[in-house]
Amino acid sequence: MATMNPSDRPRLSPHYLFRYEASQQAHILLYPEGLIKLNPAAAEILQRCDGERTTDDIIADLDAAFPGNRTAIAQDTRAFLAAACDKGWLRVT
């Protein structure tokens, strides 16, 4: 599994399109072979993956939007980002 460093800048892979799909009532990732329906937490993380924000910036933004347990937010965000990189959804610069 990939490891996310604090200074990594994740961005969507060019083979994927992130958007809200009303018919699915959810955010999705479109790719040539189909689509992936995202849960709300995944959508919140992915919409911040613009290649400009670092992993730590994304975590800080999520913590500001959903205050509570920064440690859990950081762990869950890093784990999701690493899994998304492993699946090819994201690239890191």
Number of C-alpha atoms within 10 A of each C-alpha: 10 13 13 21 13 13 13 18 21 26 22 22 15 11 12 18 14 18 13 14 12 9 6 10 9 15 21 21 20 15 15 8 5 8 13 13 16 17 11 11 12 17 18 17 18 24 14 20 21 14 16 14 17 22 24 18 17 26 23 16 16 19 17 11 10 11 11 10 9 15 11 11 18 18 11 16 23 22 16 17 25 21 17 20 21 14 11 14 22 24 18 19 11
